[in-house]
Amino acid sequence: MKKLSPYALGATLYMPATRMDILDVVFRKKLPELRSMVVCLEDAVADIDVDTAICNLYRLLCAIEQRGGRSEDGPMLFVRPRDTQMAAALSDWPLMAHVDGFVVPKLSLSNLRAWESAVANPQIVLMPTLETREVFNPGSMVELGEALHEALFPRIIALRIGGNDLLGCLGLRRNRATTLYDTPMGYVIPMLAGVMGSLGFALTAPVFEQLATPHLLLEELQLDIAHGMVGKTAIHPSQISAIQDSFRVSLEDLNCAKLMLTHISPAVFKHNDAMCETATHFKWATHILERAKWHGIRHTETGHADTLIRLAEAGR
């Protein structure tokens, strides 16, 4: 089974399976900065276009096969099937070896077993989406999280929070003047971060669909990161850089994390006017190093605006 880091996702761009330029994105002829992508057969495809979309996906995978497979430096590739029946059929395609995994739509406790059967191929990594009305109930999320952990935990790279669908359950749409955290999602995201995060699941943040207010996207990203999100869905290519730049770590946090993870780290120590507890902050420190590995250090704090400093370089 593939071992993928949730921090490698970065900005995850959804592309309807009906698009004809997906192969160019897979091989970085388009959007070379993209880290992960989803070929969608669900909400992004109209009912009348499903057969066309499936055929287009098949042609895409055939083209990848003819090129000898995907390149190692290309974006992670996921497919979002429409339902369990479609997922089971796609799982049987030998060409699915060229796909990293499935995005599972509208996962709930009531359909978990059906999805478990449909995606039985252990080589397929999963990214389930929490986007049904049960998500508003903490008790239901505890129950789902425990069942999901028992059934599929090793195969799950991250859980997606479907912000628009969740607002739709309430008959709401994002206010273009505020972040999601000023809506009922300001309750849902922290709750999921606590319930699912405490079970060891990584979570990715909902899409920001208001393209005219990029300053609000940056504000929302800071709140996403403060709540432990590991990535964010992109609705448009123009958001990719903003999302991935936001996940860079500060040099201060990187140095603090390194100090905590050394074998000579004291149990409690002071660093940059803050008290650090190695045992308490150990998991935070490992996450900081993993973020730095995939996203680097913030340029404004390193003084190297022309190059992305990776963790390996920073440790020299």
FENZINOR-V825010 format. One record per backbone hydrogen bond with DSSP energy under -0.5 kcal/mol. CO is the residue of the C=O (numbers start at 1). NH is the residue of the N-H. Records with the same first field share a line. If there is no record, write none. Layout:
# FENZINOR-V825010
CO = NH + NH
This chain:
# FENZINOR-V825010
2 = 4
5 = 8
6 = 9
10 = 12 + 232
11 = 13 + 35 + 36
12 = 234
13 = 38
15 = 40
16 = 19
21 = 25
22 = 26
23 = 27
24 = 29 + 30
25 = 28
31 = 34
35 = 76
36 = 13
37 = 78
38 = 15 + 40
39 = 80
40 = 17
42 = 45
46 = 49
47 = 50
49 = 53
50 = 54
51 = 55
52 = 56
53 = 57
54 = 58
55 = 59
56 = 60
57 = 61
58 = 62
59 = 63
60 = 64
61 = 65
62 = 66
63 = 67
64 = 69
65 = 68
71 = 74
76 = 37 + 78
77 = 100 + 101
78 = 39
79 = 81 + 103
80 = 41
83 = 87
84 = 88
85 = 89
86 = 90
87 = 91
88 = 92
89 = 92
90 = 93
93 = 96
94 = 97
95 = 98
96 = 99
100 = 125
101 = 79
102 = 104 + 127
103 = 105
104 = 107 + 129
108 = 111 + 112
111 = 115
112 = 116
113 = 117
114 = 118
115 = 119
117 = 120
121 = 124
123 = 125
125 = 102
126 = 157 + 158
127 = 104
128 = 160
129 = 107 + 131
130 = 162
132 = 135
133 = 136
134 = 137
136 = 138
137 = 141
138 = 142
139 = 143
140 = 144
141 = 145
142 = 146
143 = 147
144 = 148
145 = 149
146 = 150
147 = 151
148 = 152 + 153
149 = 153
152 = 155 + 156
153 = 156
155 = 126 + 157
159 = 204
160 = 130 + 162
161 = 163
162 = 166
163 = 167
164 = 168
165 = 169
166 = 170
167 = 170 + 172
168 = 171
175 = 178
179 = 182
180 = 183
183 = 186
184 = 187 + 188
185 = 189
187 = 191
188 = 192
189 = 193
190 = 194
191 = 195
192 = 196 + 197
194 = 198
196 = 199 + 201
197 = 200
202 = 159
203 = 230
204 = 161
205 = 233
207 = 209
209 = 211
210 = 213
213 = 216 + 217
214 = 218
215 = 219
216 = 220
217 = 221
218 = 222
219 = 223
220 = 224
221 = 225
222 = 226
223 = 227
224 = 227 + 229
225 = 228
231 = 205
232 = 12
233 = 208
234 = 14
236 = 239
237 = 240
239 = 243
240 = 244
241 = 245
242 = 246
243 = 247
245 = 248
249 = 298
250 = 254
251 = 255
252 = 256
253 = 257
254 = 258
255 = 259
256 = 260
257 = 261
258 = 262
259 = 262
262 = 265
267 = 278
269 = 276
271 = 274
274 = 271
276 = 269 + 278
277 = 281
279 = 282
281 = 285
282 = 286
283 = 287
284 = 288
285 = 289
286 = 290
287 = 291
288 = 292
289 = 293
290 = 294
291 = 295 + 296
292 = 296 + 311
296 = 249
298 = 301 + 302
299 = 302 + 303 + 304
303 = 305
304 = 307
307 = 309
308 = 310
309 = 297
310 = 314
311 = 315
313 = 316
